Amino acid sequence: MFPTYQDVLKGLSGDISQLEQQRAALLQQIKRHLLIGILVLLAVIIGILIIDKLIFIGILGLVIYVIVVVVKYVKHYKIFRDAFKEEIVLGIAKQLLLQSELPYATNRYRYECYYYPSDRVSDQLIKESRLFNFTIDKIRGEDLFRGTLGLTDFKFSELTLIRTDTTTDAKGHTTRTDVTMFDGILFTADFHKSFSGVTILRSANIFNTGKLGRLFQPMRRTLSLFTREKKRKIELENEDFNRAFHVETTDDITARYILTSSMMERLLAFKRSHPEQIEVSFVHSSMYVAISSGRNYFEPKLSDSIAKTQGLIVYEDLKFLFGMIEEFDLNTRIWNKA
Amino acid sequence: MGVYILIGIIVVIILYFVLMYNNLIRVRNRVRESFAAIDVYLQNRFDALTKVAETVVSYAEHERGTLETIVSLRSKLSTTMSDGDKVDIYNQLEKTVSGLNVQVENYPELKANENYIHLQRTINDLEEKLSASRRTYNANVTQFNTMIETIPTNLFASMLGFQRKSLLEIEGAKKADVDMHSLLRR
């Protein structure tokens, strides 16, 4: 379905070798400045041991040197990072789509991808997904992709959701602590059937499945009164699926319309092949997948080769994300949505 | 003191009885609701299949007899009919239309017809919704049957008029392998 990494590299329009040279030059610069820094520090220490009064001048000189070096490095690194994102990340994304061979492709299929390195999915989309039922005080994110693969529109970005906890001690001092509630990728795609309502699949744990889950059900039902929709827990015919996911829905029939035996098998296979925490929701004809990985995606590293290592990591990550569209068969449009 | 304890026990038993009864009613109503949904989707599918037959007839006049059979079946359906009679009519429709769909293979212009394609999508969608409503019905019936057959609810269920319900099962004809050879020869 997707081209190999070698084919993608061949299709890249930018010159990777130039970027590699930039990376190597930046790495050399850091090593050089580190060496100079150590020598300057040694000179300052020796100077201070000989003449005490030099201590202030020595430390000031060292601090100025460090600031100049850091500012210069940050500026050059930013240029390198922007070039990496434009040429490598966007380049690989476009080649993956353009060179893909989707089964049953027709002339209605489109292969488009747009990349916004500094943007993230909108607050509205985060809220619509219904996957984050906790207080969100801060949102950070980047690397927004949107486009169309085949007949399916998609959008995803990195996302970090933070809750700020405030505690007050006995003396009245307030402490604020940031707690990371989600750190990963939020992916959304246009589902291949039209439906209304909300169905949420959460990874099963002892508090939402089994005998203990039933014990906590009245509490969850009471809590759900305070959320937008009243959802009901349902169990489906596939026991493996029930063990893997806790399913809540606003409408039983709609949930089963979405979660056919085939879709349940696909979701199970997806969950088994990826060790990260995965939660899925189906909301008003869209599908949302939250992958909690804790990784920082699509960032360049100075220590690794771009063509051999870093490009391959970007390729694998994008292949996994774009691949979800075929993994869940979203391009098959034989029902009420064209 | 003993009197208060006795009153307390009686109150708890009454409360439990009320909760149990309300739960049974709730689940029984869900069963009825899901059966009603099946009926709605079957009716919608009937209407869609009638339109398919009309489209096919516009290309293949000799299939007019099939269309007349379908229209006649449709006219027999009424809201006062029992569920069993309705299911019989739906089954007869299915047999009538299945032969029609095979004949469509002989008319490539019909297969490419926008109206026909749209109708096929509608029917596919209704089939999925029908399947979902049948699965929901069976899940609700299983829950209901489990409630009235487990202790201590089973002690009171039959006294209160709650009877075991049957699951929807696939007909024997549909479970059997399809004889494509004889179907395509028609």
Interface residues (C-beta under 8 A of the other chain):
Chain A: K193 I234 E235 L236 E237 D252 I253 T254 A255 R256 Y257 T260 I334 W335 N336 A338
Chain B: R30 S34 A37 Q120 R121 T122 N124 D125 E128 K129 S131 A132 S133 R135 T136 A139 N140
